[in-house]
């Protein structure tokens, strides 16, 4: 290629247009204050007034929304609650996803292709429809309670509870946990296990001393790949959660659409991003290590 | 003869329809360096893996010190295996790899360190304790694998194509080292290889295998000089085979004489190929419709032979070996 830098430029252009620019808009919004107007915030940048307009605009920016975020306990509670939901769901995902990935990696190459297909299959249906399907299963007169009735077990109320949210998160993110785990487990050399067995390990011992330590990159990738987007998840808590389910995605939605407090919604989003920078950097490092 | 350390008794192993190992019986004596030599797919690795406990025989018994080891899982067998891929644990450094078996056997912490050092000096890898396997050369990895397998003090060391991944020069050096190491330790070694030179260099006794079974077993000189069949004659080295009434007569290429001038009683032919190999020259002569191989040591002056020249080929009467099959 004559101009290789052109190809290298493409991802940066993408980042500028679809990340940096929107991010700046949101950052700017978070420093505004609400007004009863359309759009419902001020100041507006008026470049027609030249330098004076710019100075006026900058002077009007304020950190008051962030101060409100820090002082209102509701926001802190929502943050902690989001982290808790994502943390619990990640732990359950690992507990379920690891055996699935491990089992898949033990099959022959042909069977593995089929199983891999089965893991990806849910993506063929719209995410929203699949979550709605869970409503049909979990609602008081839904499939679950009908099934329980057949066995004369009392009904359970799951829909609109925190448990339903965790269930939904685990269900929706399972492929994102299984795939990176499968990728590392599938690559593992069978003779390593045999060597461990030969050197005195039981089958279980060989798993804990060889298989598991070697799969840590997959565990880290899967956990971060699930945890990061789950913290900001909106659809699942909104559809499956109860009125008391506090998650940031919902908080942002409420601020934005119900309260028309765009600066607050933006500030919550910025803080969420800042919170996630640590796991995102961890994830990046992990990926870089795996690639090298 | 004292009781063998290892005895295979009528051992058969099938994978589906195919018998990878078919009714094999053989003994390995204590302190012996024993080679299983054969082409790929002849079942030699399967035979070794059954001794290590990774495969179970369908029929027959495997005895170690006279006791059937069928019920013992791999981790309780007193054998150690060195894998073709070395199978070093990539997440552990050299020291932890070598200590792996010792930790599993419950050695005391204070005893593990000295034992690891002893093993590393045995394979001349002192000072590389903290290296990870991916920071080692192929030859160093091979040594770590050897040290790791020897560390727990096995009764028999199983070597599965241990040198296949090394380049030729290093492989030849390592063969001699392996042989010297085995003598020094007085330990029983069993090697699986498809390389006839390797088997001959290291082993006290070779079992030449064909698909499923043992074609011939004996010391290197015996299986080379007095092969029992055409198969063994052709698998081990190069062979000139002449049909006769009883079956075949074998003459090894180095026992053939070649001359540029007519010799009484010699077979006349035409030189079809000349390969100069440094220590010797290898000729192919077409005579009476047969390709004859002659290997001539480059000791004296070279023969004035060129492609297409007439040549006379002969051998001493006692150089020929009769093969029944």
Boltz contact constraints between the chains, C-beta under 6 A:
constraints:
  - contact:
      token1: [A, 191]
      token2: [B, 83]
      max_distance: 6.0
  - contact:
      token1: [A, 191]
      token2: [B, 85]
      max_distance: 6.0
  - contact:
      token1: [A, 191]
      token2: [B, 87]
      max_distance: 6.0
  - contact:
      token1: [A, 192]
      token2: [B, 87]
      max_distance: 6.0
  - contact:
      token1: [A, 194]
      token2: [B, 54]
      max_distance: 6.0
  - contact:
      token1: [A, 195]
      token2: [B, 83]
      max_distance: 6.0
  - contact:
      token1: [A, 195]
      token2: [B, 87]
      max_distance: 6.0
  - contact:
      token1: [A, 197]
      token2: [B, 74]
      max_distance: 6.0
  - contact:
      token1: [A, 197]
      token2: [B, 75]
      max_distance: 6.0
  - contact:
      token1: [A, 198]
      token2: [B, 74]
      max_distance: 6.0
  - contact:
      token1: [A, 198]
      token2: [B, 81]
      max_distance: 6.0
  - contact:
      token1: [A, 199]
      token2: [B, 100]
      max_distance: 6.0
  - contact:
      token1: [A, 199]
      token2: [B, 101]
      max_distance: 6.0
  - contact:
      token1: [A, 199]
      token2: [B, 104]
      max_distance: 6.0
  - contact:
      token1: [A, 200]
      token2: [B, 75]
      max_distance: 6.0
  - contact:
      token1: [A, 200]
      token2: [B, 101]
      max_distance: 6.0
  - contact:
      token1: [A, 200]
      token2: [B, 104]
      max_distance: 6.0
  - contact:
      token1: [A, 200]
      token2: [B, 105]
      max_distance: 6.0
  - contact:
      token1: [A, 201]
      token2: [B, 75]
      max_distance: 6.0
  - contact:
      token1: [A, 201]
      token2: [B, 104]
      max_distance: 6.0
  - contact:
      token1: [A, 202]
      token2: [B, 75]
      max_distance: 6.0
  - contact:
      token1: [A, 213]
      token2: [B, 91]
      max_distance: 6.0
  - contact:
      token1: [A, 214]
      token2: [B, 91]
      max_distance: 6.0
